[in-house]
Amino acid sequence: METQRYIQRTSGASLVLLENDVIRVINLDTRQDWLVGRYDPNMPNTPDILFISGIVSREHGWIRNVDNQWYFVDNPRNLNGTFHNGVKIPRPMTGIKQPVPLENGDILRVDNPNLQHGNAQGVLMLFTTVTVEGVWTTFPLNGRGILIGRDPNCDIVEP
């Protein structure tokens, strides 16, 4: 793997999406409300943030900015749950789910209820308030330790 250099600077909010080893970045600052879901040509509303994974509901949830605070609001009708930093967002007894405040570095994951046996169609979303200019790449972990550092002999070399 080739090291990708990047420049980090404070910015507005972005969502880094990982699905099927493909990384996409969505700049959230262009609007206040984003529908997250799976594309379905038979549905009248097309999600703003599209996934193709079959475990993502057509209207899975919303990313919302309220008074300069970003939130994720899970749709209580979705069939597969959403995890926030590894903890499943609980289903309410009645009504809608409580909005989950998002902070820099938070990870949202749509997957099986048991994260130890994740679904191959699971998707990850990284919420960030830092812009990373350059190329995002994936690195297979293969269940082994990974050495990260400046030394050229590291698995992942950072400047």
Secondary structure, DSSP 8 states (H G I E B T S, - for coil): ------EEEEEEEEEEEEETTEEEEEEGGG-SEEEEEE--TTSSS--SEEE--TTS-TT-EEEEEETTEEEEEE-TT-SS-EEETTEE----SSS----EE--TT-EEEE--S-GGG--TT-EEEEEEEEEEES-------TTS---EESSTTSSEE--
